[in-house]
């Protein structure tokens, strides 16, 4: 769909293929649908604020429906409603430790008070003294402070003794006990583990005393990840050889050990085996033979695969080398994880706040002498809309990152003279994304959402039926969850390549996905090599960063003699290091995938002849030349890899926005 530029087919048919020249808006209806959906999300937030849910969330409310810190309207049939709580700004629970785990709320009467108890109140006389001194009545509203110690029902109308020391929660005006150990049900497993809490205190003290070291190690992992992204192109060949040697030694060693064990047990005299164990020994011998034969077949197949794919491993190395150059020419790519994480963080904060607003949304419904807020009618389904929004918009943000990276790398690849690169290819890619391709990103992310939602529903059902369903139902549920997970991963990979195709030709999502799928099928062996060897190399890089960070952490934390003190800090640092390495090296993996698709298109439509010169880097050019020389020396005249390196057979046909170049 073109909506921003228009070029006649007659003019475009005379033009040679030049990626990134013509831009057109793609999947505009999906962009409009996404905007309408976001407006719906905004309506939910605005409605919850306008109906008072925001005020009830932030200021809090008592059991009679009165919002603390303001004047309130009267609720019919509720005697203590409609009170003026202008000077009572905090919510106080008579029994704050009585927690309902099922309904996830405190089962206690809530009151609006002027101040939270600043110290523990052990007797009713102390409660009365606190109310008279601070003007903060902690008993029900119809009981005066002077009557606390004399009233016969003071134990019911006043807070449970002893009243724990409390402090207001910042921004939410709830009095929360300073000593959180009263929430015993929540911490039951933890208390059981730490018995007298000594281990817990030691772990927490270890984190607090080592916070500077933890922060420094986290920064170290960040720096190591950035450095590795630049130097990995120089060590990619070494990593590939290490991987190859390990695979060869592992397969040969495992197969040899199995045959050795089989031969050893076969030669052992049967007379030494007691009759009761003779059958068991024969079964073991037969099993060893089966294992040895299976290992031998696996080793032979593995060697044949490595023999067939040995040339394609060279392409993986070349792509990693070029990816390193991309990060040198486009240094802003390194910061892509930061912007994506920041966008996700801001959206998640907004989503959680709106979710909390929805938790206090509803009309006041009398429940005896108290009030509860309940949502009825169509409004009760806003929760589902909000949950779908979490998935779709999160996937949309991640897809925007993929499209941004793809656009920048495509610009780099299809610029013949790298000295003439735009000043900021990343910002140019963001500009093209916003102007032309938000609809494509919205459609691709919605497809992932359609797969995620059923999988999450099945996972919820599986958790709810844990221990209740039969073996057949459990197996079917797990199989469906696994199939949906695999489908999601495949669609994620296809979406990423579709975004690359869109960045090149400015086609809509379906056309780009189809064209990218055709390219991937034509280069299936290369795709398999890159996704196996390349992913393993990046995994080794993640392990390298974690190990280096952990080693530095051990050396720094070793100055603290107590081992249990710095176990938790070291675990925190290692987890953070792996997360950071995964975020950065995922960008590297994305760049490699985009480069491969560009390379596949380049070799399909160009052959290096005048007028059809390659766009590729010199390293990839050397790979193509070496492949051609190897084929000529083999006497095949280029037949071996003709499907992957041949130029376009049909010639360049009409290239227009209405009929874009098929990838």
C-alpha positions as CSV (number, residue, x, y, z in Angstrom):
1,X,0.0,0.0,0.0
2,X,1.5,3.3,-1.0
3,X,0.3,6.4,0.8
4,X,3.4,8.7,0.9
5,X,5.0,8.4,-2.5
6,X,3.8,7.4,-5.9
7,X,5.7,6.5,-9.0
8,X,4.2,5.2,-12.2
9,X,4.9,1.7,-13.3
10,X,6.2,2.9,-16.7
11,X,8.9,5.0,-15.0
12,X,9.8,2.4,-12.5
13,X,10.2,-0.4,-15.1
14,X,13.1,1.5,-16.7
15,X,14.8,1.9,-13.3
16,X,17.4,-0.5,-12.0
17,X,17.0,-2.1,-8.6
18,X,18.3,0.2,-6.0
19,X,17.2,-0.6,-2.4
20,X,16.0,2.1,-0.1
21,X,15.3,4.6,-2.8
22,X,11.5,4.4,-2.9
23,X,9.4,4.4,0.3
24,X,5.7,3.9,0.8
25,X,3.5,3.4,3.8
26,X,2.9,-0.2,4.5
27,X,0.0,-1.9,6.3
28,X,-1.8,1.4,7.0
29,X,-5.0,-0.3,8.2
30,X,-3.1,-2.1,10.8
31,X,-1.5,1.2,12.0
32,X,-5.0,2.7,12.3
33,X,-6.2,-0.5,14.2
34,X,-3.2,-0.2,16.6
35,X,-3.9,3.5,17.2
36,X,-7.5,2.7,18.0
37,X,-6.4,0.0,20.4
38,X,-4.0,2.3,22.2
39,X,-6.8,4.9,22.4
40,X,-8.8,2.1,24.1
41,X,-6.0,1.6,26.6
42,X,-5.9,5.3,27.3
43,X,-9.7,5.3,27.8
44,X,-9.4,2.6,30.4
45,X,-6.8,4.6,32.3
46,X,-8.8,7.8,32.0
47,X,-12.0,6.2,32.9
48,X,-10.5,4.7,36.1
49,X,-9.1,8.1,37.1
50,X,-12.3,10.0,36.3
51,X,-14.5,7.6,38.3
52,X,-12.3,8.0,41.4
53,X,-10.3,4.8,41.2
54,X,-7.1,6.8,41.1
55,X,-8.0,8.8,44.2
56,X,-8.9,5.5,46.0
57,X,-5.6,4.0,45.0
58,X,-3.3,6.9,45.9
59,X,-5.1,8.3,48.9
60,X,-6.7,5.1,50.1
61,X,-10.2,4.5,51.5
62,X,-11.8,3.1,54.6
63,X,-14.2,0.2,55.0
64,X,-17.2,2.7,54.7
65,X,-16.2,3.9,51.2
66,X,-14.7,7.2,52.4
67,X,-11.5,8.4,50.6
68,X,-8.9,9.6,53.1
69,X,-7.8,13.2,52.9
70,X,-10.9,14.7,51.4
71,X,-14.7,15.3,51.9
72,X,-16.9,12.4,50.8
73,X,-20.4,11.8,49.5
74,X,-22.9,9.8,51.5
75,X,-23.5,6.2,50.5
76,X,-27.1,5.0,51.1
77,X,-27.6,2.5,54.0
78,X,-24.0,3.0,55.3
79,X,-24.1,5.1,58.5
80,X,-20.4,6.1,58.6
81,X,-20.1,7.1,55.0
82,X,-19.9,10.7,53.7
83,X,-17.4,11.8,56.4
84,X,-15.0,14.7,56.1
85,X,-11.5,13.1,56.2
86,X,-9.6,16.2,55.2
87,X,-7.3,15.9,58.2
88,X,-7.2,12.1,58.2
89,X,-4.8,11.3,55.3
90,X,-3.7,7.7,56.1
91,X,-5.3,4.3,56.0
92,X,-5.0,2.2,59.1
93,X,-5.9,-1.5,59.4
94,X,-7.1,-2.8,62.8
95,X,-5.4,-6.1,62.1
96,X,-2.8,-5.5,59.4
97,X,-1.3,-9.0,59.7
98,X,-4.5,-10.9,58.9
99,X,-3.9,-11.5,55.2
100,X,-6.2,-13.5,52.9
101,X,-3.9,-15.3,50.4
102,X,-6.7,-16.4,48.2
103,X,-8.3,-13.0,47.6
104,X,-5.0,-11.2,48.0
105,X,-6.2,-8.6,50.5
106,X,-6.0,-7.7,54.2
107,X,-9.0,-9.1,56.1
108,X,-9.4,-6.2,58.4
109,X,-11.5,-3.1,59.0
110,X,-9.8,0.0,57.5
111,X,-10.0,3.5,59.0
112,X,-8.7,6.9,58.0
113,X,-6.4,8.3,60.6
114,X,-4.4,11.4,61.1
115,X,-1.1,9.6,61.8
116,X,0.3,6.1,61.8
117,X,1.5,4.6,65.2
118,X,5.1,5.6,65.4
119,X,5.9,3.1,68.1
120,X,4.4,-0.2,69.3
121,X,1.2,0.2,71.4
122,X,0.9,-2.8,73.8
123,X,-2.2,-1.9,75.8
124,X,-5.5,-0.2,75.2
125,X,-4.3,2.6,77.5
126,X,-1.4,3.3,75.2
127,X,-3.8,3.4,72.2
128,X,-6.0,5.9,74.1
129,X,-2.9,8.0,75.0
130,X,-1.7,8.0,71.4
131,X,-5.1,9.1,70.2
132,X,-5.4,12.0,72.7
133,X,-1.8,13.1,72.1
134,X,-1.6,12.9,68.3
135,X,-5.3,13.4,67.5
136,X,-5.3,10.1,65.6
137,X,-8.2,7.9,66.6
138,X,-7.3,4.2,66.0
139,X,-10.7,2.8,67.0
140,X,-14.0,2.9,65.1
141,X,-15.4,6.4,64.4
142,X,-18.4,6.1,66.8
143,X,-16.0,5.5,69.7
144,X,-14.5,8.5,71.3
145,X,-10.8,8.3,72.5
146,X,-11.9,8.9,76.1
147,X,-14.0,5.8,76.0
148,X,-11.3,3.4,74.7
149,X,-10.4,2.0,78.1
150,X,-13.9,1.9,79.5
151,X,-16.0,0.4,76.6
152,X,-16.9,-3.2,77.0
153,X,-16.4,-4.0,73.3
154,X,-13.1,-2.1,73.0
155,X,-11.4,-5.4,71.9
156,X,-13.7,-5.6,68.9
157,X,-13.9,-1.8,68.0
158,X,-10.2,-1.1,68.5
159,X,-7.1,-2.5,66.8
160,X,-5.7,-5.9,67.7
161,X,-3.1,-5.6,70.5
162,X,-0.2,-5.1,70.4
163,X,-0.5,-2.5,67.7
164,X,2.8,-2.8,65.6
165,X,4.9,0.2,64.8
166,X,3.8,1.5,61.4
167,X,5.0,3.9,58.8
168,X,3.1,5.4,55.7
169,X,3.9,3.8,52.4
170,X,5.4,6.6,50.1
171,X,2.8,7.9,47.7
172,X,0.0,5.5,48.7
173,X,-0.8,6.7,52.3
174,X,-1.2,3.3,53.9
175,X,0.1,2.5,57.3
176,X,2.3,-0.6,57.0
177,X,4.0,-2.4,59.9
178,X,7.7,-1.6,60.0
179,X,8.4,-5.2,61.0
180,X,7.1,-7.2,58.0
181,X,7.6,-10.5,59.8
182,X,3.9,-10.3,60.8
183,X,3.1,-11.4,57.2
184,X,4.1,-14.9,58.3
185,X,1.9,-16.6,55.7
186,X,3.7,-14.9,52.8
187,X,7.1,-15.7,54.2
188,X,6.3,-19.2,55.5
189,X,8.6,-21.0,53.1
190,X,11.3,-18.4,53.7
191,X,11.0,-18.6,57.5
192,X,11.1,-22.4,57.3
193,X,14.3,-22.2,55.4
194,X,16.1,-19.7,57.5
195,X,14.7,-21.0,60.9
196,X,15.7,-18.1,63.2
197,X,16.3,-15.7,60.3
198,X,20.0,-15.6,60.9
199,X,20.9,-16.8,57.4
200,X,18.4,-14.3,55.9
201,X,20.0,-11.5,57.9
202,X,23.5,-12.5,56.9
203,X,22.5,-12.7,53.2
204,X,20.8,-9.3,53.3
205,X,23.7,-7.8,55.2
206,X,26.1,-9.2,52.6
207,X,24.2,-7.4,49.8
208,X,24.1,-4.1,51.7
209,X,27.7,-4.2,52.6
210,X,28.7,-5.1,49.1
211,X,26.4,-2.8,47.2
212,X,29.3,-0.7,45.8
213,X,31.1,-3.9,44.6
214,X,27.8,-5.2,43.1
215,X,27.3,-1.9,41.2
216,X,30.9,-1.9,40.0
217,X,30.6,-5.5,38.8
218,X,27.4,-4.7,37.0
219,X,29.1,-1.9,35.1
220,X,32.0,-4.3,34.4
221,X,29.6,-6.7,32.7
222,X,28.2,-3.9,30.7
223,X,31.6,-2.8,29.5
224,X,32.7,-6.4,28.7
225,X,29.5,-6.9,26.6
226,X,30.3,-3.7,24.6
227,X,33.9,-4.8,24.1
228,X,33.0,-8.3,23.0
229,X,30.6,-7.0,20.4
230,X,33.5,-5.2,18.7
231,X,36.2,-7.9,19.0
232,X,34.1,-10.9,18.4
233,X,34.8,-10.6,14.6
234,X,38.5,-11.2,15.4
235,X,37.9,-14.3,17.5
236,X,35.0,-15.8,15.5
237,X,37.3,-18.1,13.5
238,X,38.9,-19.4,16.8
239,X,35.5,-20.0,18.4
240,X,34.4,-22.0,15.3
241,X,37.4,-24.2,15.4
242,X,37.1,-24.7,19.1
243,X,33.4,-25.7,18.6
244,X,34.4,-28.1,15.7
245,X,37.2,-29.8,17.7
246,X,34.9,-30.2,20.7
247,X,32.2,-31.8,18.6
248,X,34.7,-34.2,16.9
249,X,36.4,-35.2,20.2
250,X,33.1,-35.5,22.0
251,X,31.4,-37.7,19.4
252,X,34.5,-39.9,18.8
253,X,35.2,-40.2,22.5
254,X,31.7,-41.1,23.4
255,X,31.4,-43.7,20.6
256,X,34.8,-45.2,21.5
257,X,33.9,-45.5,25.2
258,X,30.6,-47.3,24.4
259,X,32.4,-49.8,22.1
260,X,35.1,-50.3,24.8
261,X,32.6,-51.0,27.5
262,X,30.7,-53.4,25.2
263,X,33.9,-55.3,24.3
264,X,34.9,-55.4,28.0
265,X,31.7,-56.8,29.2
266,X,31.5,-59.3,26.3
267,X,34.9,-60.8,27.2
268,X,34.1,-61.0,30.9
269,X,33.6,-64.7,31.9
270,X,30.0,-65.6,32.6
271,X,31.0,-68.1,35.2
272,X,31.8,-65.3,37.6
273,X,28.2,-64.0,37.4
274,X,25.6,-65.5,39.7
275,X,22.6,-67.0,38.0
276,X,20.2,-64.4,39.3
277,X,22.1,-61.6,37.6
278,X,22.9,-63.4,34.4
279,X,19.8,-62.1,32.6
280,X,20.5,-58.6,33.8
281,X,24.0,-58.8,32.5
282,X,22.8,-59.9,29.1
283,X,20.3,-57.1,29.0
284,X,23.0,-54.6,29.8
285,X,25.3,-56.0,27.1
286,X,22.5,-55.8,24.6
287,X,21.7,-52.2,25.6
288,X,25.4,-51.3,25.3
289,X,25.5,-52.7,21.8
290,X,22.4,-50.7,20.8
291,X,23.9,-47.5,22.4
292,X,27.3,-48.1,20.6
293,X,25.6,-48.6,17.2
294,X,23.4,-45.6,17.7
295,X,26.4,-43.5,18.7
296,X,28.3,-44.7,15.6
297,X,25.5,-43.8,13.3
298,X,25.1,-40.4,14.9
299,X,28.9,-39.8,14.6
300,X,28.9,-40.8,10.9
301,X,25.8,-38.6,10.2
302,X,27.4,-35.7,12.1
303,X,30.6,-36.0,10.1
304,X,28.7,-36.0,6.9
305,X,26.8,-32.9,7.9
306,X,30.0,-31.2,8.9
307,X,31.5,-32.2,5.6
308,X,28.6,-30.8,3.7
309,X,28.4,-27.6,5.7
310,X,32.1,-26.9,6.1
311,X,32.0,-24.2,3.3
312,X,28.9,-22.6,4.9
313,X,30.7,-22.3,8.2
314,X,33.1,-20.0,6.4
315,X,30.1,-17.8,5.5
316,X,29.1,-17.7,9.2
317,X,32.6,-16.5,10.1
318,X,32.5,-13.9,7.3
319,X,29.1,-12.6,8.5
320,X,30.4,-12.3,12.1
321,X,33.4,-10.4,10.7
322,X,31.2,-8.0,8.8
323,X,28.9,-7.6,11.8
324,X,31.8,-6.3,13.8
325,X,32.4,-3.7,11.1
326,X,28.8,-2.7,11.3
327,X,29.1,-1.8,14.9
328,X,32.2,0.2,14.2
329,X,30.4,2.2,11.5
330,X,27.1,2.4,13.4
331,X,28.2,2.7,17.1
332,X,24.6,3.8,18.1
333,X,23.5,0.2,17.6
334,X,25.2,-0.6,20.9
335,X,22.7,1.6,22.7
336,X,19.6,0.0,21.2
337,X,19.0,-2.3,24.2
338,X,19.0,0.8,26.5
339,X,16.3,2.6,24.5
340,X,14.2,-0.6,24.1
341,X,14.5,-1.3,27.8
342,X,13.6,2.3,28.7
343,X,10.5,2.2,26.5
344,X,9.4,-1.2,27.9
345,X,10.0,0.1,31.5
346,X,7.9,3.2,31.0
347,X,5.1,1.2,29.4
348,X,5.2,-1.4,32.2
349,X,5.0,1.3,34.8
350,X,2.0,2.8,33.1
351,X,0.4,-0.6,32.7
352,X,0.9,-1.5,36.4
353,X,-0.5,1.8,37.5
354,X,-3.5,1.4,35.3
355,X,-3.9,-2.2,36.7
356,X,-3.9,-0.8,40.2
357,X,-6.5,1.7,39.2
358,X,-8.7,-1.1,37.8
359,X,-8.3,-2.9,41.1
360,X,-10.1,0.0,42.9
361,X,-12.6,0.6,40.1
362,X,-16.3,0.1,40.6
363,X,-19.4,1.3,42.3
364,X,-19.9,1.2,46.1
365,X,-21.9,-1.9,47.0
366,X,-23.1,-2.2,50.7
367,X,-21.9,-5.3,52.4
368,X,-23.6,-5.2,55.8
369,X,-22.3,-2.1,57.5
370,X,-19.3,-1.8,55.2
371,X,-18.7,-1.0,51.5
372,X,-16.9,-2.9,48.7
373,X,-16.3,-1.6,45.2
374,X,-17.3,-3.9,42.4
375,X,-17.4,-3.6,38.6
376,X,-20.4,-4.9,36.8
377,X,-21.6,-5.1,33.2
378,X,-19.2,-4.8,30.2
379,X,-16.7,-2.8,32.3
380,X,-15.6,-6.0,34.0
381,X,-14.0,-7.2,30.8
382,X,-11.6,-4.3,30.7
383,X,-9.1,-6.5,32.6
384,X,-8.8,-8.8,29.5
385,X,-8.4,-5.8,27.2
386,X,-5.7,-4.5,29.5
387,X,-3.8,-7.8,29.5
388,X,-3.9,-8.1,25.7
389,X,-2.6,-4.6,25.6
390,X,0.4,-5.6,27.7
391,X,1.3,-8.4,25.3
392,X,0.7,-6.5,22.0
393,X,2.3,-3.2,22.9
394,X,5.4,-5.0,24.5
395,X,5.8,-7.0,21.3
396,X,5.3,-3.8,19.3
397,X,8.2,-2.1,21.1
398,X,10.4,-5.1,20.5
399,X,9.4,-5.2,16.9
400,X,10.3,-1.5,16.5
401,X,13.8,-2.4,17.8
402,X,14.1,-5.1,15.2
403,X,12.8,-2.8,12.4
404,X,15.2,-0.1,13.5
405,X,18.2,-2.4,13.5
406,X,17.2,-3.9,10.2
407,X,16.8,-0.5,8.5
408,X,20.2,0.7,9.7
409,X,22.0,-2.5,8.7
410,X,20.3,-2.6,5.3
411,X,21.5,1.0,4.8
412,X,25.0,0.0,5.7
413,X,25.0,-3.1,3.4
414,X,23.5,-1.4,0.3
415,X,25.9,1.6,0.5
416,X,28.7,0.7,-1.8
417,X,31.1,3.3,-0.5
418,X,31.0,3.1,3.3
419,X,32.6,6.6,3.5
420,X,29.3,7.9,2.1
421,X,27.1,6.5,4.8
422,X,24.5,8.8,6.2
423,X,25.6,10.7,9.3
424,X,23.2,8.8,11.5
425,X,21.8,5.7,9.9
426,X,20.1,4.7,13.1
427,X,18.1,7.9,13.3
428,X,17.4,7.6,9.6
429,X,16.0,4.1,10.2
430,X,13.9,5.4,13.1
431,X,12.5,8.1,10.8
432,X,11.6,5.6,8.1
433,X,10.0,3.4,10.7
434,X,7.8,6.2,12.0
435,X,6.9,7.6,8.6
436,X,6.3,4.4,6.7
437,X,6.4,1.1,8.6
438,X,4.6,1.3,11.9
439,X,1.7,-0.6,10.4
440,X,3.9,-3.4,9.4
441,X,5.4,-3.6,12.9
442,X,1.9,-3.5,14.4
443,X,0.7,-6.4,12.2
444,X,3.8,-8.5,12.9
445,X,3.5,-7.9,16.7
446,X,-0.2,-8.7,16.6
447,X,0.5,-12.1,15.0
448,X,2.9,-12.9,17.9
449,X,0.2,-11.8,20.4
450,X,-2.3,-14.2,18.8
451,X,0.1,-17.1,19.6
452,X,1.1,-15.9,23.0
453,X,-2.4,-15.5,24.4
454,X,-3.5,-19.2,23.9
455,X,-0.2,-20.4,25.3
456,X,-0.6,-18.3,28.4
457,X,-4.2,-19.4,28.8
458,X,-3.1,-23.1,28.6
459,X,-0.3,-22.5,31.0
460,X,-2.8,-20.9,33.5
461,X,-5.1,-23.9,33.1
462,X,-2.2,-26.3,33.6
463,X,-1.1,-24.5,36.8
464,X,-4.7,-24.4,38.1
465,X,-5.2,-28.1,37.5
466,X,-1.8,-29.2,38.8
467,X,-2.2,-32.4,40.7
468,X,-5.9,-32.7,39.7
469,X,-5.8,-33.7,36.0
470,X,-5.0,-37.2,34.7
471,X,-1.9,-38.2,32.9
472,X,-3.5,-37.9,29.4
473,X,-4.8,-34.4,30.0
474,X,-1.5,-33.3,31.4
475,X,0.4,-34.7,28.4
476,X,-2.0,-33.0,26.0
477,X,-1.7,-29.6,27.7
478,X,2.1,-29.8,27.8
479,X,2.1,-30.8,24.1
480,X,-0.1,-27.9,23.1
481,X,2.0,-25.5,25.1
482,X,5.2,-26.8,23.6
483,X,3.7,-26.6,20.0
484,X,2.6,-23.0,20.6
485,X,6.0,-22.1,22.0
486,X,7.7,-23.6,18.9
487,X,5.3,-21.8,16.6
488,X,6.0,-18.5,18.4
489,X,9.8,-18.9,18.0
490,X,9.4,-19.7,14.3
491,X,7.1,-16.7,13.8
492,X,9.5,-14.5,15.7
493,X,12.4,-15.5,13.3
494,X,10.2,-15.1,10.2
495,X,8.9,-11.7,11.5
496,X,12.5,-10.4,11.9
497,X,13.3,-11.4,8.3
498,X,10.1,-9.9,7.1
499,X,11.1,-6.6,8.7
500,X,14.4,-6.8,6.9
501,X,12.5,-7.3,3.6
502,X,10.3,-4.4,4.3
503,X,13.3,-2.2,5.1
504,X,14.7,-3.1,1.7
505,X,11.7,-3.0,-0.6
506,X,9.1,-1.2,1.4
507,X,6.5,-3.9,0.9
508,X,3.7,-4.8,3.3
509,X,4.1,-7.4,6.0
510,X,2.6,-10.4,4.2
511,X,4.5,-9.8,1.0
512,X,7.8,-9.3,2.9
513,X,7.2,-12.4,5.0
514,X,6.5,-14.5,1.9
515,X,9.6,-13.2,0.0
516,X,11.8,-13.6,3.1
517,X,10.5,-17.2,3.6
518,X,11.4,-18.0,-0.1
519,X,14.9,-16.7,0.4
520,X,15.3,-18.7,3.6
521,X,14.1,-21.9,2.0
522,X,16.5,-21.4,-0.9
523,X,19.4,-21.1,1.6
524,X,18.2,-23.6,4.1
525,X,21.6,-25.2,4.8
526,X,23.2,-21.8,5.3
527,X,20.4,-20.8,7.7
528,X,20.9,-24.0,9.7
529,X,24.6,-23.3,9.9
530,X,24.3,-19.7,11.0
531,X,21.6,-20.6,13.6
532,X,23.6,-23.4,15.1
533,X,27.2,-22.4,14.8
534,X,26.4,-18.7,15.2
535,X,24.1,-19.1,18.2
536,X,26.6,-21.4,19.9
537,X,29.4,-18.8,19.4
538,X,27.2,-16.1,21.0
539,X,26.3,-18.5,23.8
540,X,30.0,-18.9,24.5
541,X,30.3,-15.1,24.5
542,X,27.6,-14.9,27.1
543,X,29.3,-17.5,29.2
544,X,32.7,-15.7,28.8
545,X,31.2,-12.5,30.1
546,X,29.5,-14.2,33.1
547,X,32.7,-16.1,34.0
548,X,34.9,-12.9,33.8
549,X,32.4,-11.0,35.9
550,X,32.2,-13.9,38.4
551,X,35.9,-14.2,38.6
552,X,36.3,-10.4,39.3
553,X,33.5,-10.7,41.8
554,X,35.2,-13.6,43.7
555,X,38.5,-11.6,43.8
556,X,36.8,-8.5,45.1
557,X,34.4,-10.2,47.5
558,X,37.1,-12.5,48.8
559,X,38.2,-9.7,51.1
560,X,35.0,-10.4,53.1
561,X,35.9,-13.6,55.0
562,X,32.4,-14.9,55.6
563,X,31.5,-17.1,52.6
564,X,27.7,-16.9,53.2
565,X,27.8,-13.1,53.2
566,X,28.9,-12.8,49.5
567,X,27.1,-15.8,48.0
568,X,24.0,-13.7,47.2
569,X,25.9,-10.7,45.9
570,X,27.8,-13.0,43.5
571,X,24.6,-14.7,42.3
572,X,23.0,-11.3,41.7
573,X,26.0,-10.1,39.7
574,X,26.1,-13.3,37.6
575,X,22.4,-13.1,36.8
576,X,22.8,-9.4,35.8
577,X,25.9,-10.1,33.7
578,X,24.0,-12.9,31.8
579,X,21.0,-10.6,31.3
580,X,23.2,-7.8,30.0
581,X,25.2,-10.1,27.7
582,X,22.0,-11.6,26.4
583,X,20.6,-8.2,25.5
584,X,23.7,-7.0,23.7
585,X,24.6,-10.2,21.9
586,X,21.0,-10.5,20.8
587,X,21.5,-7.3,18.9
588,X,24.6,-8.8,17.4
589,X,22.6,-11.9,16.4
590,X,20.0,-9.7,14.9
591,X,22.7,-7.9,12.8
592,X,24.1,-11.2,11.6
593,X,20.6,-12.4,10.5
594,X,19.9,-9.1,8.6
595,X,23.3,-9.3,6.9
596,X,22.7,-12.8,5.8
597,X,19.3,-11.9,4.2
598,X,20.9,-9.0,2.4
599,X,23.8,-11.2,1.3
600,X,21.3,-13.9,0.0
601,X,19.4,-11.2,-2.0
602,X,22.6,-9.7,-3.3
603,X,24.0,-13.0,-4.6
604,X,20.6,-13.8,-6.1
605,X,20.1,-10.6,-8.1
606,X,23.7,-9.7,-8.9
607,X,26.7,-11.6,-10.3
608,X,29.5,-9.0,-10.2
609,X,29.3,-8.2,-13.8
610,X,29.3,-4.5,-15.0
611,X,26.0,-3.0,-14.2
612,X,25.2,-5.7,-11.7
613,X,28.0,-5.3,-9.2
614,X,27.7,-6.8,-5.7
615,X,26.9,-4.6,-2.8
616,X,28.6,-6.9,-0.3
617,X,31.7,-6.2,1.9
618,X,35.2,-7.4,0.7
619,X,35.1,-10.2,3.2
620,X,31.9,-11.6,1.8
621,X,33.2,-11.0,-1.7
622,X,36.2,-13.1,-0.9
623,X,33.9,-15.9,0.3
624,X,32.0,-15.8,-3.0
625,X,35.2,-15.8,-5.1
626,X,36.6,-18.7,-3.0
627,X,33.3,-20.6,-3.5
628,X,33.5,-20.1,-7.2
629,X,37.1,-21.2,-7.4
630,X,36.4,-24.3,-5.4
631,X,33.5,-25.2,-7.7
632,X,35.7,-24.7,-10.8
633,X,38.5,-26.8,-9.4
634,X,36.0,-29.5,-8.6
635,X,35.0,-29.5,-12.3
636,X,31.4,-28.7,-11.6
637,X,31.2,-25.4,-13.2
638,X,29.4,-23.8,-10.4
639,X,26.7,-26.5,-10.2
640,X,27.2,-27.3,-6.5
641,X,26.0,-24.0,-5.1
642,X,24.2,-22.8,-8.1
643,X,20.9,-22.6,-6.2
644,X,22.5,-20.3,-3.7
645,X,24.9,-18.2,-5.8
646,X,23.3,-18.0,-9.2
647,X,22.2,-14.6,-10.5
648,X,18.5,-13.9,-11.1
649,X,17.4,-16.0,-14.1
650,X,14.4,-14.0,-15.2
651,X,16.2,-10.7,-15.2
652,X,15.1,-7.6,-13.4
653,X,11.5,-7.0,-14.1
654,X,9.2,-4.2,-13.3
655,X,10.2,-2.4,-10.1
656,X,7.5,-0.2,-8.8
657,X,5.7,0.5,-5.6
658,X,2.6,-1.1,-6.9
659,X,4.6,-4.2,-8.0
660,X,7.7,-4.2,-5.8
661,X,10.8,-6.3,-6.4
662,X,10.2,-9.9,-5.2
663,X,13.0,-10.9,-2.8
